[in-house]
Amino acid sequence: MDTNGVGWIAAILIGGIAGWLAETFMRSNMGVLMNIILGIIGAVVLNAILAALNISLGTGWIAYLIAGFIGACILIAIARLFRR
C-alpha cells in the first residue's frame, strides 16, 4: 500500500479524517471504521488512477488528505450505484 510519504499511523488518522469529510460531503452515514477504510483505500485508488494518467498531487499529509477525500467520494458514489 502506498502511503504517499506519510507513516502508517498518520495514514490511518488522515484516512479517517478524509473518510469523515467525504461522508459529510456525500451525506452518507458509514461509521468511524468505514470512514478510515474509505479514506485510506480512496487515497490509494486515486493515487493509482492519477499515476496511470501521469499526474501527481505531491507527497505529504495534505496531498494524502486531498487524495483520500476525492477517492472516498468516488468510492461512496460507486457503492450507491450498486446499492440501488
C-alpha positions, 0 to 999 in steps of 0.5 A: 500500500502506498502511503504517499510519504506519510507513516502508517499511523498518520495514514490511518488518522488522515484516512479517517479524517478524509473518510469523515469529510467525504461522508459529510460531503456525500451525506452518507452515514458509514461509521468511524471504521468505514470512514478510515477504510474509505479514506485510506483505500480512496487515497490509494485508488486515486493515487493509482488512477492519477499515476496511470494518467501521469499526474501527481498531487505531491507527497505529504499529509495534505496531498494524502488528505486531498487524495483520500477525500476525492477517492472516498467520494468516488468510492461512496458514489460507486457503492450507491450505484450498486446499492440501488 
